[in-house]
Amino acid sequence: MMQKDYELIIAGAGPSGLTSGLYAGRAGIKSIILEKSFNGGQVLLTDSIENFPGFAGGIQTYTLIENITRQVKDVAVEIKQEEIVHIVCDSEYKVIKTNNSEYRTKSLIIATGAVPKAIGVKGEKELARKGVSYCAVCDGALFRKKITAVVGGGDRALEEALYLSKLADKVYLIHRRDKFRAVKVIQDRVLADKKIEVIYNTNIIEIQGTNKLEQLVLENVIDQQIKTLKCDAVFIAIGLIPNTNFVSDIVKVDSNGFILTDDNFQTNISGVFASGDCRKNNFKQVITACAEGAIAANSAKAYLDTFLQ
């Protein structure tokens, strides 16, 4: 297998990886982005983004990703659909092996994002795609004029509930605490929506159904009272699991698998950087993922410049 040489390889074509590619290309760095599935990543699970600067009234996520992708290609950065299966970082060069190619690079940015976290209760796996979903934008239309539920208390959970309220007859929003973590403007919209009923201090302990979801078994965390809730679908939005399994034995990660970096987004390996949702940070938004991607690319450039001195 012939090795292909690049100055920078970027793993992941979500907002962070694409922005890294944009800044690397503008800096004249010979770069390639490797993405195992499709450009955009997890952001495409949301229909639109209302808080991205410059787009009053919001922008469709597909349009945003399409525009950034076009910018990346305009600065001659390649994007290939290949999955990284192995990385060797035992010298000045990093060897990146994919499912059908092998690359060599002096610097690497890991921007592989994260995937939705499962609840881990009985019936969840068995009824996946039979009423259990992790993406309202993907599956919400299947439950038009039905009874639905959303689990979670952050921005994404409340956004899922608002999206479903345009389609479903009823949306139950189930949260294990008595307060949401979502920003106030989203909370206000949820609480004002007559189709959304909030169930606080409650966990789902089982998902029941024969060939499709029929009801949820709920437990109140205060008095441990058990009750059932009939619905046609449940959309789970309780957090993220980072896509870092392929590098967790190379770079340092925290107990949840998120990559640890310094202030310049460099990992414990010289020349290897991380940005976006796969990196340990406290504020996971599209705007911060893009900002981290830009900084990681700038740090990679600074690292590459040391070879010219």
SULCOR-V750221 format. One record per residue. PHI is phi in whole degrees, -180 to 180 (NA if undefined). Layout:
phi->[PHI PHI]
//
This chain:
phi->[NA -77 -80 -112 -96 -138 -77 -143 -116 -115 -95 113 -119 -83 -55 -70 -63 -64 -67 -58 -63 -62 -72 -66 -63 -66 -86 80 -86 -70 -134 -143 -106 -111 -130 -77 -126 -141 -62 113 63 -63 -59 -73 -75 -106 -68 -149 -123 -101 -112 -86 -55 98 -125 -60 88 95 -141 -63 -62 -61 -66 -61 -65 -61 -67 -66 -59 -63 -62 -63 -67 -67 -103 66 -96 -76 -129 -126 -86 -141 -97 -75 -114 -159 -132 -119 -126 -105 -155 -58 -98 -105 -101 -111 -105 -111 -67 -146 -146 -138 -125 -128 -149 -89 -138 -142 -114 -96 -137 -89 68 -151 -124 -61 -87 -85 -72 88 -111 -60 95 -66 -69 -64 -108 -61 68 -123 126 -97 -140 -121 -155 -68 -63 -72 -118 -58 -62 -71 -122 -61 63 -108 -100 -127 -138 -128 -114 139 -136 -95 -54 -66 -61 -70 -66 -62 -63 -65 -64 -68 -64 -81 -115 -85 -75 -151 -131 -93 -110 -103 -134 -76 -114 -98 -140 -85 -97 -66 -65 -60 -62 -74 -58 -60 -67 -63 -68 -91 -84 -69 -82 -101 -115 -90 -118 -85 52 -139 -114 -86 -109 -163 -115 -117 163 -90 -105 -155 -64 -119 -161 -109 -100 -113 -128 -75 -76 -91 -110 61 -69 -104 -148 -110 -131 -77 -161 -97 -157 -129 -113 -99 -141 -112 142 -130 -118 -69 -84 -127 -56 -75 -127 -66 -95 -112 -105 -75 -129 -84 -65 -99 94 -78 -73 -93 -137 -90 -67 -96 68 -87 -81 -71 -101 -60 86 -113 -120 -142 -153 84 -68 -81 -94 -69 -154 -104 -143 -99 -135 -62 -64 -74 -62 -64 -61 -63 -62 -65 -67 -61 -65 -66 -67 -64 -63 -61 -65 -64 -64 -67 -77 -94 -81]
//
